[in-house]
Amino acid sequence: MPVEGIAIISKWRQLCTAGVIILLCYSLPTNSLRVHRKEKCSGMSPAIAPTLQLNNGQEIPALGLGTWQGTAGSGEVKAAVLAALDAGYRHIDTAACYLTEEDIGVAIKKKISQGDIKREELFITTKLWITHFEPEMVVKACQNSCKKLGLDYVDLYLIHWPFGIKGKDVEDLSFEGEESNVSLEETWRGMEKCVEKGFAKSIGLSNFNSVQIKRILDCAKIKPVNLQIEVHPYLNQRKLIDYCKKQNITVTAYSPLGAPWTNPDKPLLINDPVLKEIADKYRKSPAQVVLRYLIQSGTIPIPKSGSPQRIQENIDVFDFKLEQADVEKIDGLDQKARACLLSQHH
């Protein structure tokens, strides 16, 4: 890996250990989706999020639960997933390096065994870690994630970052090491094999910029269906989203409510007076206004919460619509303010 990339990953690791996390992030246009919304269980409880159609015909719920920063093995993640499924969530996002796959799998197994949900009603996303870039390792890593989740397949498998380091095996989740000499194109071939072998229904990218996305599009036999990046009103990523829309790639928004843990001295996004004013108008919370804004922008927010009350609040955003004037006010909040460190991959 280039020295800059190693330095950034090392810093991220240090911050994780210290309890303060700053994600890497790459900018560029994000979501190229044909928004094919479909209301499900209208008027029923719990309310199920509408869906967007991916470029392969599969459908992805328009809102999901993020599980990054969950404490593995503590019961926290399991409880959050159970609460989310009870609230009507059907889209759960995780990654190999989050170490939450097993806890999510336990929660899913419980709800399925109770007859509360069926596997085909769920949309589960996980991600390939940077130590697993070799094509044969990609398939093994995907299979390993499926095993930990207790599933035969995942609905969406993403390349977590657009660079790799040499890893030992599928359990190696190192944050730093010797640069991998495997190209993105070779790794994508491994991703395509995950689909061919039935371990993933769809494949996509995370933290890629438009140049890197084009490299994948130029070599792909199976087109990426989704890009996951940081998006919120202080970083609306309009250029990258527009690029992805042109390519018919959906965009998932992580850290949709901002990231207060990156700089406690900065004001919280949800305390922004513009958002508070709009929230009062619709009798909603600022967080609900932000999530609704992102959904109307065509992105798929995946807010993370361990609070059943907030988990419920976050999905109660499909019973109102922001007026265009309010959308424009929120557009005006963009500050290019990232929770992510930029690397040479930007």
C-alpha positions in Angstrom: 0.0 0.0 0.0 1.3 3.5 -0.7 2.8 5.2 2.4 0.0 7.7 2.7 -2.6 4.9 2.7 -0.8 3.0 5.4 -0.5 6.2 7.5 -4.2 6.9 7.3 -5.2 3.3 8.1 -2.8 3.4 11.0 -4.3 6.6 12.3 -7.8 5.2 12.0 -6.7 2.1 14.0 -5.3 4.3 16.7 -8.5 6.4 16.9 -10.6 3.2 17.0 -8.5 2.0 19.9 -8.9 5.3 21.7 -12.6 5.2 21.2 -12.7 8.0 18.6 -13.2 6.9 15.0 -12.6 8.9 11.9 -13.4 7.1 8.7 -11.5 7.3 5.5 -13.7 8.7 2.7 -13.5 9.4 -0.9 -15.5 12.1 -2.7 -17.1 12.0 -6.0 -20.5 11.7 -7.5 -22.7 9.0 -5.9 -26.1 7.6 -6.7 -27.2 6.6 -10.1 -30.4 5.0 -9.3 -33.6 4.7 -11.1 -35.8 5.3 -8.1 -38.5 2.7 -8.4 -40.3 3.2 -5.1 -42.8 0.6 -3.9 -44.8 1.0 -0.7 -45.2 -2.2 1.2 -47.7 -3.0 3.9 -49.3 0.5 3.5 -51.2 1.4 6.6 -50.0 -1.6 8.5 -47.8 -1.8 11.6 -44.9 -1.9 11.6 -44.4 0.3 8.5 -42.0 -1.3 6.0 -39.7 1.1 4.1 -40.3 1.4 0.3 -37.7 0.1 -2.0 -35.5 1.2 -4.8 -34.8 -0.9 -7.9 -31.1 -1.8 -8.5 -29.8 -2.1 -12.0 -30.0 -5.9 -11.9 -33.7 -5.8 -11.0 -33.2 -6.6 -7.3 -34.8 -4.2 -4.8 -33.2 -2.5 -1.9 -35.1 -0.9 1.0 -34.8 2.9 1.0 -33.5 3.0 4.6 -31.5 0.6 6.7 -29.8 0.0 10.0 -26.1 0.7 10.2 -24.1 -1.5 12.7 -20.6 0.1 12.5 -19.2 0.9 15.9 -21.4 -1.7 17.5 -19.7 -3.6 20.3 -19.3 -7.2 19.2 -20.4 -9.9 21.6 -21.9 -7.4 24.1 -25.5 -8.0 23.1 -25.8 -4.4 21.9 -25.8 -5.2 18.2 -28.2 -8.2 18.6 -30.6 -6.0 20.6 -30.4 -3.2 18.0 -31.1 -5.6 15.1 -34.1 -7.2 16.9 -35.5 -3.7 17.7 -35.0 -2.7 14.1 -36.7 -5.8 12.7 -39.6 -5.2 15.1 -39.8 -1.6 13.9 -40.1 -2.6 10.2 -36.5 -2.4 9.0 -35.6 -5.1 6.5 -32.2 -3.7 5.4 -29.2 -4.3 7.7 -25.7 -3.1 6.9 -22.5 -4.6 8.3 -18.9 -5.5 7.3 -16.3 -8.1 8.1 -14.2 -5.5 9.9 -17.1 -4.4 12.1 -17.0 -7.8 13.8 -20.8 -7.6 14.1 -21.8 -10.3 11.5 -22.2 -13.1 14.1 -24.4 -11.0 16.4 -26.6 -9.9 13.4 -26.9 -13.5 12.4 -28.1 -14.5 15.8 -30.8 -11.8 15.7 -31.9 -12.8 12.2 -32.1 -16.5 13.1 -34.2 -15.7 16.1 -36.8 -13.6 14.1 -36.9 -16.2 11.3 -37.3 -19.1 13.7 -40.2 -17.3 15.4 -41.9 -16.8 12.1 -41.7 -13.0 12.3 -39.9 -12.6 9.0 -38.7 -14.7 6.1 -35.2 -14.6 4.7 -36.4 -13.3 1.3 -37.9 -10.3 3.0 -34.4 -9.2 4.3 -31.7 -7.2 2.5 -28.3 -7.9 4.1 -25.2 -6.0 3.1 -21.6 -6.8 4.1 -18.2 -5.8 2.8 -14.9 -7.2 1.7 -12.0 -6.1 3.8 -8.7 -4.8 2.4 -6.8 -7.9 3.3 -8.8 -10.1 1.0 -8.2 -8.6 -2.4 -6.9 -11.7 -4.2 -9.7 -13.1 -6.4 -9.8 -16.5 -4.7 -9.7 -14.8 -1.3 -12.6 -12.6 -2.2 -14.9 -15.6 -2.6 -13.6 -17.2 0.6 -14.2 -14.0 2.5 -17.7 -13.7 1.2 -18.4 -17.3 2.1 -17.0 -16.7 5.5 -19.2 -13.6 6.0 -22.2 -15.7 5.0 -21.3 -18.4 7.5 -21.0 -15.8 10.3 -24.3 -14.3 9.4 -25.9 -17.8 9.3 -27.0 -17.1 5.7 -26.6 -19.0 2.4 -26.1 -15.6 0.7 -25.9 -11.9 1.2 -28.0 -9.5 -0.8 -25.2 -7.0 -1.4 -21.4 -7.5 -1.1 -19.2 -4.4 -1.4 -15.5 -3.7 -1.8 -15.0 -1.7 1.4 -12.1 0.4 0.3 -10.4 0.9 -3.1 -7.0 -0.4 -2.0 -5.7 -3.6 -0.5 -2.9 -5.0 1.7 -1.6 -8.5 1.8 -3.5 -10.7 4.2 -2.9 -14.1 5.6 -6.4 -15.7 5.6 -10.1 -14.8 5.8 -9.8 -14.1 9.5 -7.1 -11.6 9.0 -8.7 -8.2 9.4 -5.5 -6.1 9.7 -5.6 -2.4 9.2 -2.0 -2.1 7.9 0.5 -4.1 6.1 2.4 -4.6 2.8 0.6 -3.2 -0.2 -1.3 -5.7 -2.3 -0.2 -6.0 -5.9 -3.7 -7.1 -6.9 -5.5 -4.6 -9.1 -9.1 -3.4 -8.5 -10.0 -5.1 -11.8 -8.7 -8.5 -10.5 -10.6 -8.0 -7.2 -13.8 -7.2 -9.1 -13.5 -10.5 -11.0 -13.5 -12.2 -7.5 -16.6 -10.2 -6.6 -18.3 -11.4 -9.8 -17.4 -15.0 -8.8 -19.3 -14.4 -5.6 -22.4 -13.8 -7.6 -21.8 -16.7 -9.9 -21.3 -19.1 -7.0 -24.5 -17.8 -5.3 -22.9 -16.2 -2.2 -24.0 -12.7 -3.2 -27.1 -11.5 -5.1 -25.5 -8.2 -6.0 -22.1 -6.5 -5.7 -20.9 -3.0 -5.4 -18.4 -0.5 -4.0 -17.7 1.6 -0.9 -15.6 4.8 -0.6 -14.7 4.8 -4.3 -14.4 8.0 -6.3 -15.6 8.4 -9.9 -12.3 7.5 -11.5 -12.2 4.3 -9.5 -15.8 3.6 -10.3 -15.1 4.0 -14.0 -12.3 1.5 -13.8 -14.7 -1.1 -12.5 -17.4 -0.2 -15.1 -14.8 -0.6 -17.9 -14.0 -4.1 -16.9 -17.2 -5.4 -15.3 -19.2 -8.3 -16.6 -21.5 -7.8 -13.7 -22.1 -4.1 -13.1 -21.9 -2.6 -9.6 -25.3 -1.8 -8.3 -24.4 0.4 -5.3 -21.9 2.8 -3.9 -21.7 3.4 -0.2 -20.2 6.7 1.0 -20.5 9.4 3.6 -23.5 11.7 2.9 -25.4 14.2 5.0 -26.5 17.9 4.7 -23.0 19.2 5.6 -21.5 16.9 2.9 -24.2 16.4 0.3 -21.8 14.8 -2.3 -24.0 16.2 -5.1 -21.4 15.8 -7.9 -20.7 12.1 -7.0 -24.3 11.3 -6.6 -25.1 12.8 -10.0 -22.3 10.7 -11.6 -23.7 7.6 -10.1 -27.3 8.4 -11.2 -26.0 8.6 -14.8 -24.4 5.2 -14.3 -27.6 3.7 -12.7 -25.8 3.0 -9.5 -27.6 3.5 -6.2 -25.9 5.3 -3.3 -26.1 4.3 0.3 -25.4 7.2 2.8 -23.4 6.3 5.9 -23.1 8.7 8.8 -26.3 10.3 7.5 -26.8 12.3 10.7 -23.2 13.5 10.8 -20.5 12.1 13.0 -20.3 14.0 16.4 -17.6 11.6 17.6 -15.0 13.0 15.2 -14.9 16.5 16.7 -16.8 17.0 20.0 -16.1 20.8 19.7 -18.0 21.2 16.5 -21.8 21.8 16.6 -24.0 18.8 16.0 -25.7 18.5 12.7 -29.1 17.8 14.3 -28.8 21.0 16.3 -28.5 23.2 13.1 -31.1 26.0 13.4 -32.2 25.5 9.8 -33.0 21.8 10.4 -34.7 22.7 13.7 -37.0 25.2 12.0 -37.9 22.8 9.3 -38.5 20.0 11.8 -40.9 22.2 13.8 -42.8 22.9 10.6 -43.4 19.2 9.9 -43.7 18.2 13.6 -40.8 15.9 13.1 -37.3 15.7 14.7 -34.3 17.2 13.0 -33.0 13.7 12.5 -36.2 12.7 10.7 -35.9 15.8 8.5 -32.3 14.8 7.5 -33.3 11.2 6.7 -36.2 12.4 4.7 -34.0 14.8 2.8 -31.5 12.1 1.9 -34.3 9.7 0.8 -35.8 12.4 -1.4 -32.3 13.0 -2.8 -32.3 9.4 -4.0 -29.8 8.1 -1.4 -30.3 5.2 1.0 -29.5 6.3 4.6 -28.3 3.7 7.1 -28.4 5.5 10.5 -26.9 3.6 13.4 -28.6 3.6 16.8 -28.8 1.3 19.8 -31.9 3.0 21.2 -35.2 1.3 20.3 -36.9 4.7 20.5 -34.5 6.3 18.0 -34.5 3.2 15.8 -38.3 3.6 15.6 -38.0 7.3 15.0 -35.6 6.9 12.2 -37.9 4.7 10.1 -40.9 7.0 10.7 -40.0 9.2 7.7 -42.3 7.8 5.0 -45.4 9.7 6.1 -44.4 13.2 5.0 -42.5 14.9 2.2 -40.3 17.9 2.3 -41.4 20.8 0.1 -38.9 21.9 -2.5 -38.2 25.2 -0.7 -37.2 23.2 2.4 -35.0 20.9 0.3 -33.2 23.9 -1.1 -32.6 25.3 2.4 -31.0 22.0 3.4 -29.0 22.0 0.1 -27.6 25.3 1.3 -26.1 23.7 4.4 -23.4 21.9 2.4 -20.0 22.7 3.9 -17.9 19.8 2.3 -17.5 18.9 6.0 -16.3 15.3 6.3 -16.1 12.9 9.1 -13.5 11.2 6.9 -9.9 11.6 6.3 -9.0 12.1 2.7 -6.3 10.0 1.2 -4.5 9.9 -2.2 -7.5 7.8 -3.3 -9.8 10.8 -3.2 
